[in-house]
């Protein structure tokens, strides 16, 4: 915990330095001081088939973040701002970028 999963298109990912993007997002999460380095997980999940606004060729980026409950609204806003700033480096301004944070309830999460 936490998990940052970047959903995007295969076409968009082809033109990106994926390792650098993952490193930058990891760094933003770490610098938030909300998480322990060893717990942070960042992934890219790219889709070759998608439909956005009725268009099959529209690139997109959506970061789904899953964190343990207990952070304030302000902390979550700061985290989202930091992640979005990193994405702005990589993603052209005409491509829709979104992010949301889901909280796990402590009692409903198990890890082996």
N, C-alpha and C positions, 0 to 999 in steps of 0.2 A: 504494500500500500504506500503510496498512491499509484494509480495508473493514469497515463496520458496516452490516449489512442487517437491518432490522427487519421481520419477518414478523408480520402481524396481520390482523384482519378489516376488511373495508370498513366495516362498521357502526361499529366502534370508532373508526376513523380519522375518520369524519364528524364526531364530536364533539370532535376534538382540533385544537389549533392546530399543524398539521404543521410549519410553518416554525420555530416556537419549539421544538418537540420536536427537530427536526434540529439546530438551533443548540445546544441544551443537550447533546445527545449528542456533537456535534462538540467542544464546549468541554470536556467530561469527558475525551475522548480526548486533546485537546491538553494539558490540565493534568496528564496522567499523565507528561508529559515523556519519553514513549517514542517519539514520532513527530514528524516535521516537519509543520508546518501544511499546507503545499502537498500533502502526500501523503495526508491523511486524507479518506476518502470515507464519507458516511453516506447511506443510502437507506431509504425506506419502501416495502415491497412488500405491498400489501393484497389480500386474497383475498375474493371474494364467495361462493365455494363452498368449503366446508371441513367436515370432520367431526372433532370433538374428543371423545374419550371416548364415541363413539356419538351425540353430539348435534350437530345442524347449526346450532344457534343459540348455541353457546358461544364467547364472545370469547376471544382469547388474544393473547399477545405473546411472540415468541421472537426474540432478537437473535443472529444468526450473525456472528461476528467472524472475519476472516481477517487474520492478521498474519504478518510475516516471522519466521522462526525466530530464536532467540537471546535471548529474554526469559526471565527466571527465573520459577519457579512463583509466587514472591511478587509479582513485577511483574504477572503475569497476574491473580492474585487481586485485587490493588489496582485494576487496570483494571476488572475485572468488578464490584467493589463500587461504584466510582464511577459506572459506567453504570447499574447497578441502582438506585442512589439517585436518579438523575435520572428513571428510569422511574417510581419510586414517586410522584413529583410529579404525573404525568399519568394513571396507570393506577389505577383503583379496586382496593382490596385483594381483592375477590372474583374478580378476573380472573387466571388463571394467567400468570405471567411467568417466562421462562427465558432463559438466555444461555449460549453456549459459545464457546470460542476455538479456532480451527483455526490451525495454523502451516504456512506455506509453507516448503518447503525451498529455499534460495537457488538451488541448481543447477537446480531444476525450475520456476523462475519467469522469465518474460521479459516485458519491457514495451517498447513502441515509443515 
